[in-house]
Amino acid sequence: MHIDEEYFKSDEFKELLEKYMESTENGSSLFMDVDEMVDLADYFNWKGKDKEADDVIDYALYLYPDAALPNVFKARRALEKKDYAKARAYAEQIGNHDDPDYHYLIAEIMICEGNINGADCYLVEYGKTIDPDEQDDFLRDCANLFIDYNVRNKALEWIIRCHEDKSEDYRDLLGRALLTQGYYTEAERIFNELLDKHPFSTDYWNALASAQIMGSAYSDAITSSEYAIAINPKDSEGFVNKANALYHLENYEEAAKYYQRYAEMEPDDESALLYQGACLVNIGRNKEAVKLLERALKLAPESSQYLPQICQDLALAYGMCHRVKSAMDMLDKTKNMSCDHIDMLVMRGYILLYNQHVEEAEEVFNEAVRRSGNSPAVMLAVITTFLDTHYLGICYDMLKEFLTMTQKNYPEFTGGNAYMALCCYDLNLTYEFMKYLQIAVERNPEEARLALSWLFPEEMPVSEYVNYMENKLGEGR
């Protein structure tokens, strides 16, 4: 939900806040209309002061029990806890069911329940009652609603129905809609333009950081998130953006610290514990990771989108601690979940292989490949588990056979050469390493970056890998 940061910085709001704080400290009553009380609650919510926000809204409902905005606020609190019945009860407390906020809330509840098309149809029908001169405002409000819940396609569908204008609200909305559709460069340009006019907007800095993360400009995203944090040190989104960027740069130790800070601000968000735990697994602190991931599992509701990943990462952490049975039991939990079950099989095989249960691992891998329809991507995922677990000779032979097979039967498949280069590097096969490095850079530069970037200076373009390594190896002769 978008926050009017500019208003919070205005003299008008500062005066309202000061009067309210004085009244609460003195225990005296202060007359405020319902909009002013909701503004105060939004401000406290933005600052992470949940109790203060709830206190204001509870008082607002005491004075104005059927007012729309306080009931919307409480309904959203219920939605955060997946309590849809309570959210609908607050919606029904709104006295005027012709109020636009009532209709937006009903659609929002439907989105949270997973009924995206129902919410879309509901808003289309409601839109037929909107005056023509208010249509653009209505369309922007609908687009905002879908953006807030990261519903791809729908947000852009609503915004493109607007008559294009140059207003900041429109450009903000267009930037967010483009972001959800994968147009990261275009979104980044829009948010940079908005920041030229509003350099102290944490909302825009965070939107820019999100666009940069999705566009793989991770160092830029760190800078943007640091601006957001500097402006508002209690801005949880700034911390999670910085953590995500650090994670993508494989700076897991620093990323874990920022996920921890985010978790302290958002204690009910299981994803904070999940990603903090994933960072710790990546740096070998597996026992600590187990504790965090067990907490994430306990915190996550059954409807959590993160539940399969929590189970998978916890299984991996158990496996790294040689708790094989616990790992297998955890993966068993995912059998009835909506997730990539073939990926879960590959993880099962990896854990068995890591713990030297080679024959069992091979049976699981064979099942994964069979169930995938002999997918080259799944075959490669299986082969790389042998590389990760240092069965280098086996991995080399498998990759040789795999690359020959894919060249013949799947010429469009470009994966595997970077991992062959890495395997050859570990086996000190210099000539073959350079051969496969060059093929990987030409055919699949993204795989080359993922598999081999640790061999090269930070942020070196993949296109320079071959020349750099030729020079480095030449110096060693």
C-alpha positions as CSV (number, residue, x, y, z in Angstrom):
1,M,0.0,0.0,0.0
2,H,1.5,3.3,-1.1
3,I,2.4,5.8,1.6
4,D,2.3,9.6,1.1
5,E,5.8,10.3,2.5
6,E,5.7,13.9,1.3
7,Y,2.6,14.5,3.4
8,F,4.3,13.0,6.5
9,K,7.1,15.5,6.1
10,S,4.7,18.5,5.7
11,D,4.1,21.1,8.5
12,E,0.4,20.2,8.5
13,F,1.1,16.6,9.4
14,K,3.9,17.4,11.8
15,E,1.5,19.7,13.7
16,L,-1.2,17.0,13.8
17,L,1.3,14.4,15.0
18,E,2.6,16.7,17.7
19,K,-0.9,17.4,19.0
20,Y,-1.7,13.7,19.1
21,M,1.5,12.8,20.9
22,E,0.9,15.5,23.5
23,S,-2.7,14.3,24.1
24,T,-1.6,10.7,24.6
25,E,1.2,11.8,27.0
26,N,-1.2,14.0,29.0
27,G,-4.1,11.5,28.8
28,S,-6.4,14.2,27.4
29,S,-8.8,13.8,24.5
30,L,-8.2,15.4,21.1
31,F,-10.9,15.9,18.5
32,M,-9.8,14.5,15.1
33,D,-11.8,13.5,12.1
34,V,-11.5,9.9,10.9
35,D,-9.2,10.8,8.0
36,E,-6.7,12.4,10.3
37,M,-6.7,9.3,12.6
38,V,-6.1,7.0,9.6
39,D,-3.3,9.3,8.5
40,L,-1.7,8.9,11.9
41,A,-2.1,5.1,11.8
42,D,-0.6,4.9,8.3
43,Y,2.4,7.0,9.6
44,F,2.9,4.7,12.6
45,N,2.6,1.7,10.4
46,W,5.2,3.1,8.0
47,K,7.5,3.6,10.9
48,G,7.0,0.1,12.1
49,K,5.2,1.1,15.3
50,D,2.4,-1.4,15.0
51,K,1.0,-0.9,18.5
52,E,0.7,2.8,18.1
53,A,-1.0,2.3,14.7
54,D,-3.5,-0.2,16.2
55,D,-4.2,2.1,19.1
56,V,-5.2,5.0,16.8
57,I,-7.4,2.8,14.6
58,D,-9.1,1.2,17.6
59,Y,-10.0,4.7,18.9
60,A,-11.2,5.6,15.4
61,L,-13.5,2.6,15.3
62,Y,-14.7,3.5,18.8
63,L,-15.7,6.9,17.5
64,Y,-16.7,6.0,13.9
65,P,-17.5,2.2,13.9
66,D,-18.9,2.1,10.4
67,A,-16.3,4.4,8.8
68,A,-14.6,2.9,5.7
69,L,-10.9,3.6,6.2
70,P,-10.5,2.3,9.8
71,N,-12.3,-0.9,8.9
72,V,-10.1,-1.2,5.8
73,F,-7.0,-0.8,8.0
74,K,-8.2,-3.6,10.4
75,A,-9.1,-5.8,7.4
76,R,-5.7,-5.6,6.0
77,R,-4.2,-6.5,9.4
78,A,-6.4,-9.6,9.2
79,L,-5.2,-10.3,5.7
80,E,-1.6,-10.3,6.8
81,K,-2.5,-13.2,9.1
82,K,-4.5,-15.0,6.3
83,D,-7.7,-14.5,8.4
84,Y,-10.0,-13.9,5.5
85,A,-13.2,-14.3,7.5
86,K,-12.2,-11.5,9.9
87,A,-11.3,-9.3,6.9
88,R,-14.7,-9.8,5.4
89,A,-16.3,-9.1,8.7
90,Y,-14.5,-5.7,8.8
91,A,-15.6,-5.1,5.3
92,E,-19.2,-5.7,6.2
93,Q,-18.9,-3.2,9.1
94,I,-18.4,-0.4,6.6
95,G,-21.7,1.5,6.6
96,N,-21.7,2.7,3.1
97,H,-21.3,-0.1,0.6
98,D,-21.2,2.4,-2.2
99,D,-17.9,3.7,-0.9
100,P,-15.1,2.9,-3.4
101,D,-12.9,1.8,-0.5
102,Y,-15.4,-0.9,0.3
103,H,-15.2,-2.3,-3.3
104,Y,-11.5,-2.1,-3.4
105,L,-11.3,-4.0,-0.1
106,I,-13.6,-6.8,-1.4
107,A,-11.4,-7.1,-4.5
108,E,-8.3,-7.1,-2.2
109,I,-9.7,-10.0,-0.1
110,M,-10.4,-12.0,-3.3
111,I,-6.8,-11.5,-4.4
112,C,-5.5,-12.6,-1.1
113,E,-7.7,-15.7,-1.3
114,G,-6.1,-16.5,-4.7
115,N,-9.2,-15.6,-6.7
116,I,-7.4,-13.2,-9.1
117,N,-9.9,-13.5,-12.0
118,G,-12.8,-13.0,-9.6
119,A,-11.2,-9.8,-8.2
120,D,-10.6,-8.6,-11.8
121,C,-14.2,-9.3,-12.9
122,Y,-15.5,-7.7,-9.7
123,L,-13.6,-4.5,-10.4
124,V,-14.7,-4.5,-14.1
125,E,-18.3,-4.6,-13.0
126,Y,-17.8,-1.9,-10.4
127,G,-16.1,0.2,-13.0
128,K,-19.3,0.4,-15.0
129,T,-20.8,2.5,-12.2
130,I,-17.9,5.1,-12.1
131,D,-18.4,8.5,-13.7
132,P,-16.5,9.0,-16.9
133,D,-14.5,11.9,-15.5
134,E,-13.3,9.6,-12.6
135,Q,-12.4,6.7,-14.8
136,D,-8.7,7.3,-14.9
137,D,-8.4,7.6,-11.1
138,F,-10.4,4.3,-10.8
139,L,-8.1,2.6,-13.3
140,R,-5.0,3.7,-11.5
141,D,-6.4,2.5,-8.2
142,C,-7.1,-0.9,-9.7
143,A,-3.6,-1.1,-11.2
144,N,-2.1,-0.1,-7.8
145,L,-4.1,-2.9,-6.1
146,F,-2.7,-5.6,-8.4
147,I,0.8,-4.1,-8.1
148,D,0.7,-4.2,-4.3
149,Y,0.1,-8.0,-4.5
150,N,2.6,-8.5,-7.4
151,V,-0.1,-9.9,-9.7
152,R,1.6,-10.1,-13.1
153,N,-0.3,-9.0,-16.2
154,K,-3.3,-7.6,-14.4
155,A,-1.5,-4.4,-13.2
156,L,-0.3,-3.6,-16.7
157,E,-3.7,-4.4,-18.2
158,W,-5.3,-1.8,-15.9
159,I,-2.8,0.9,-16.3
160,I,-2.7,0.8,-20.2
161,R,-6.4,1.5,-20.1
162,C,-5.7,5.0,-18.7
163,H,-5.3,8.0,-21.0
164,E,-1.6,8.4,-20.9
165,D,-0.5,11.5,-19.0
166,K,2.8,12.9,-17.5
167,S,1.7,13.0,-13.9
168,E,4.0,11.6,-11.3
169,D,1.3,9.2,-10.0
170,Y,0.9,7.8,-13.5
171,R,4.6,7.4,-14.1
172,D,5.0,5.8,-10.6
173,L,2.3,3.4,-11.5
174,L,3.6,2.7,-14.9
175,G,7.1,2.0,-13.5
176,R,5.7,-0.5,-11.0
177,A,3.6,-2.2,-13.7
178,L,6.6,-2.5,-16.0
179,L,8.6,-4.0,-13.1
180,T,6.0,-6.7,-12.6
181,Q,6.1,-7.5,-16.3
182,G,9.9,-7.8,-16.5
183,Y,10.7,-4.5,-18.2
184,Y,13.4,-3.7,-15.7
185,T,15.5,-1.2,-17.7
186,E,12.4,0.9,-18.5
187,A,11.2,0.7,-14.9
188,E,14.7,1.7,-13.6
189,R,14.7,4.8,-15.9
190,I,11.2,5.9,-14.6
191,F,12.2,5.6,-11.0
192,N,15.5,7.5,-11.6
193,E,13.4,10.3,-13.1
194,L,11.1,10.3,-10.2
195,L,14.0,10.4,-7.8
196,D,15.4,13.5,-9.5
197,K,12.3,15.3,-8.2
198,H,11.9,13.4,-4.9
199,P,15.4,12.4,-3.8
200,F,14.3,11.6,-0.2
201,S,11.5,9.1,-1.2
202,T,12.2,5.7,0.3
203,D,9.4,4.4,-1.7
204,Y,11.1,5.3,-5.0
205,W,14.6,4.2,-3.8
206,N,13.2,0.8,-2.9
207,A,11.3,0.5,-6.2
208,L,14.6,1.4,-8.0
209,A,16.5,-1.2,-6.0
210,S,13.9,-3.9,-6.9
211,A,14.2,-3.0,-10.6
212,Q,18.0,-3.2,-10.3
213,I,17.9,-6.6,-8.5
214,M,15.6,-8.0,-11.1
215,G,17.8,-6.6,-13.8
216,S,20.9,-8.2,-12.2
217,A,22.4,-4.8,-11.4
218,Y,23.2,-5.9,-7.9
219,S,25.9,-3.4,-6.9
220,D,23.6,-0.5,-8.0
221,A,20.7,-2.1,-6.0
222,I,22.9,-2.1,-2.9
223,T,23.5,1.6,-3.3
224,S,19.8,2.3,-3.8
225,S,18.8,0.3,-0.8
226,E,21.4,2.1,1.3
227,Y,19.8,5.5,0.4
228,A,16.5,4.1,1.5
229,I,17.9,2.9,4.8
230,A,19.7,6.2,5.4
231,I,16.5,8.1,4.8
232,N,14.5,5.8,7.1
233,P,16.6,3.4,9.3
234,K,13.4,1.5,10.2
235,D,12.5,0.8,6.6
236,S,12.4,-3.0,6.4
237,E,12.1,-3.0,2.6
238,G,15.4,-1.3,2.3
239,F,17.1,-4.0,4.5
240,V,15.6,-6.9,2.5
241,N,16.5,-5.3,-0.8
242,K,20.1,-4.9,0.3
243,A,20.1,-8.5,1.6
244,N,18.7,-9.8,-1.7
245,A,21.4,-8.0,-3.7
246,L,24.2,-9.2,-1.4
247,Y,22.8,-12.8,-1.7
248,H,22.9,-12.6,-5.5
249,L,26.5,-11.4,-5.3
250,E,27.2,-14.5,-3.2
251,N,28.2,-12.3,-0.3
252,Y,26.3,-14.6,2.0
253,E,27.9,-13.5,5.3
254,E,26.8,-9.9,4.8
255,A,23.4,-10.9,3.3
256,A,22.7,-13.0,6.5
257,K,23.2,-9.9,8.6
258,Y,20.7,-7.9,6.7
259,Y,18.2,-10.7,6.6
260,Q,18.6,-10.8,10.4
261,R,17.9,-7.1,10.6
262,Y,14.8,-7.5,8.4
263,A,13.6,-10.5,10.5
264,E,13.8,-8.3,13.6
265,M,11.6,-5.7,11.9
266,E,9.2,-8.3,10.4
267,P,9.1,-11.1,12.9
268,D,6.1,-12.8,11.2
269,D,7.7,-13.1,7.8
270,E,9.0,-16.6,7.5
271,S,11.0,-15.7,4.3
272,A,13.4,-13.7,6.4
273,L,14.4,-16.8,8.4
274,L,14.4,-18.9,5.2
275,Y,16.9,-16.7,3.4
276,Q,19.0,-16.1,6.4
277,G,19.2,-19.9,6.8
278,A,20.1,-20.3,3.2
279,C,23.0,-17.9,3.6
280,L,24.3,-19.8,6.5
281,V,24.2,-23.1,4.5
282,N,26.2,-21.5,1.8
283,I,29.0,-20.6,4.2
284,G,28.9,-23.9,6.0
285,R,27.3,-22.8,9.2
286,N,24.8,-25.7,8.9
287,K,23.9,-26.2,12.6
288,E,22.9,-22.5,12.9
289,A,21.0,-22.8,9.6
290,V,19.0,-25.8,11.0
291,K,17.8,-23.8,14.0
292,L,16.7,-20.8,11.8
293,L,15.0,-23.0,9.2
294,E,13.2,-25.0,11.9
295,R,11.9,-21.7,13.2
296,A,10.8,-20.7,9.7
297,L,9.0,-24.0,9.4
298,K,7.2,-23.5,12.7
299,L,6.3,-19.9,11.7
300,A,5.1,-20.6,8.2
301,P,1.3,-21.2,7.8
302,E,0.2,-24.1,5.6
303,S,-0.7,-21.6,2.9
304,S,2.8,-20.1,2.8
305,Q,4.3,-19.9,-0.7
306,Y,7.7,-20.4,1.0
307,L,6.8,-23.7,2.7
308,P,8.3,-26.0,-0.1
309,Q,11.5,-24.0,-0.1
310,I,11.8,-24.1,3.7
311,C,11.4,-27.8,3.6
312,Q,14.0,-28.2,0.9
313,D,16.6,-25.9,2.5
314,L,16.0,-27.5,5.9
315,A,16.5,-31.0,4.3
316,L,19.8,-29.7,2.8
317,A,20.9,-28.3,6.1
318,Y,20.1,-31.6,7.8
319,G,22.0,-33.4,5.1
320,M,25.1,-31.2,5.6
321,C,24.9,-32.2,9.3
322,H,24.8,-35.9,8.3
323,R,21.2,-36.2,9.6
324,V,20.1,-38.2,6.6
325,K,16.9,-39.6,8.0
326,S,15.7,-36.1,9.1
327,A,16.6,-34.8,5.6
328,M,14.6,-37.6,3.9
329,D,11.6,-37.0,6.3
330,M,11.7,-33.3,5.5
331,L,11.6,-34.0,1.8
332,D,8.8,-36.4,2.3
333,K,6.7,-33.5,3.6
334,T,6.9,-31.9,0.1
335,K,5.2,-34.8,-1.7
336,N,1.7,-33.3,-1.4
337,M,2.9,-29.7,-1.8
338,S,2.6,-27.6,-5.0
339,C,6.3,-27.5,-6.0
340,D,8.8,-29.0,-8.5
341,H,8.9,-32.6,-7.4
342,I,11.7,-33.5,-9.8
343,D,13.8,-30.8,-8.2
344,M,13.0,-32.3,-4.8
345,L,14.2,-35.7,-6.1
346,V,17.5,-34.2,-7.3
347,M,18.0,-32.7,-3.9
348,R,17.2,-36.1,-2.3
349,G,19.8,-37.7,-4.4
350,Y,22.4,-34.9,-3.7
351,I,22.0,-35.4,0.1
352,L,22.4,-39.2,-0.2
353,L,25.4,-38.7,-2.4
354,Y,27.0,-36.2,-0.1
355,N,26.6,-38.7,2.7
356,Q,28.1,-41.5,0.6
357,H,24.9,-43.4,0.0
358,V,25.9,-43.8,-3.7
359,E,23.7,-46.6,-4.8
360,E,20.6,-45.1,-3.2
361,A,21.5,-41.7,-4.8
362,E,21.8,-43.3,-8.2
363,E,18.3,-44.9,-7.9
364,V,16.8,-41.5,-7.0
365,F,18.6,-39.8,-9.8
366,N,17.4,-42.4,-12.3
367,E,13.9,-41.8,-11.1
368,A,14.2,-38.0,-11.5
369,V,15.5,-38.3,-15.1
370,R,12.8,-40.8,-16.0
371,R,10.0,-38.7,-14.5
372,S,11.4,-35.6,-16.4
373,G,11.2,-37.4,-19.7
374,N,15.0,-37.5,-20.1
375,S,15.2,-33.7,-19.8
376,P,18.7,-32.5,-20.5
377,A,18.3,-29.8,-17.8
378,V,17.5,-32.5,-15.2
379,M,20.4,-34.7,-16.5
380,L,22.8,-31.8,-16.0
381,A,21.4,-31.0,-12.6
382,V,22.1,-34.6,-11.6
383,I,25.6,-34.6,-13.1
384,T,26.6,-31.4,-11.2
385,T,25.7,-33.0,-7.9
386,F,28.7,-35.3,-8.6
387,L,30.8,-32.2,-9.2
388,D,29.6,-30.6,-6.0
389,T,30.4,-33.7,-3.9
390,H,33.9,-34.1,-5.5
391,Y,33.3,-37.3,-7.4
392,L,35.4,-35.6,-10.1
393,G,36.3,-38.7,-12.2
394,I,32.7,-39.8,-12.4
395,C,31.6,-36.3,-13.2
396,Y,34.1,-35.9,-16.0
397,D,33.0,-39.2,-17.7
398,M,29.4,-38.3,-17.3
399,L,29.9,-34.8,-18.7
400,K,31.8,-36.1,-21.7
401,E,29.0,-38.5,-22.5
402,F,26.3,-35.8,-21.8
403,L,27.9,-33.2,-24.1
404,T,28.2,-35.7,-26.9
405,M,24.6,-36.8,-26.5
406,T,23.2,-33.3,-26.3
407,Q,25.2,-32.0,-29.3
408,K,23.6,-34.9,-31.3
409,N,20.1,-35.1,-29.9
410,Y,19.5,-31.7,-28.4
411,P,21.5,-29.1,-30.4
412,E,19.5,-26.3,-29.0
413,F,20.6,-27.1,-25.4
414,T,23.6,-25.0,-24.6
415,G,24.3,-26.1,-21.0
416,G,27.1,-28.2,-19.5
417,N,30.3,-26.7,-21.0
418,A,30.9,-24.3,-18.0
419,Y,30.6,-27.3,-15.6
420,M,32.9,-29.3,-17.8
421,A,35.4,-26.4,-17.7
422,L,35.1,-26.4,-13.9
423,C,35.6,-30.1,-13.6
424,C,38.7,-29.9,-15.8
425,Y,40.0,-27.0,-13.7
426,D,39.6,-29.1,-10.5
427,L,41.4,-32.1,-12.3
428,N,44.2,-29.8,-13.5
429,L,43.4,-30.5,-17.1
430,T,44.5,-27.1,-18.4
431,Y,44.1,-27.6,-22.1
432,E,40.6,-29.0,-21.8
433,F,39.7,-26.4,-19.2
434,M,40.5,-23.6,-21.7
435,K,38.7,-25.5,-24.5
436,Y,35.4,-25.8,-22.6
437,L,35.8,-22.3,-21.1
438,Q,35.8,-20.8,-24.6
439,I,32.8,-22.9,-25.6
440,A,30.9,-21.9,-22.5
441,V,31.5,-18.2,-22.9
442,E,30.4,-18.4,-26.5
443,R,27.3,-20.6,-26.1
444,N,26.0,-19.9,-22.6
445,P,27.6,-16.9,-20.9
446,E,25.1,-16.9,-18.1
447,E,26.1,-20.5,-17.1
448,A,29.7,-19.5,-17.4
449,R,29.1,-16.6,-15.0
450,L,27.2,-18.8,-12.5
451,A,29.8,-21.7,-12.5
452,L,33.1,-19.9,-13.0
453,S,32.8,-16.2,-11.8
454,W,34.8,-17.1,-8.6
455,L,37.8,-17.7,-10.8
456,F,37.8,-14.1,-12.1
457,P,37.9,-10.6,-10.7
458,E,34.6,-9.4,-9.2
459,E,32.2,-8.1,-11.9
460,M,34.5,-8.9,-14.8
461,P,32.3,-9.3,-17.9
462,V,32.0,-12.9,-19.1
463,S,33.3,-11.8,-22.5
464,E,36.7,-11.2,-20.9
465,Y,37.1,-14.5,-19.2
466,V,39.1,-16.3,-21.9
467,N,41.6,-13.5,-22.4
468,Y,42.1,-13.1,-18.7
469,M,42.7,-16.7,-18.1
470,E,45.0,-17.0,-21.1
471,N,47.1,-14.2,-19.7
472,K,47.0,-15.7,-16.2
473,L,48.0,-19.1,-17.3
474,G,50.8,-17.6,-19.5
475,E,52.3,-15.8,-16.6
476,G,52.5,-19.1,-14.7
477,R,54.5,-20.9,-17.3
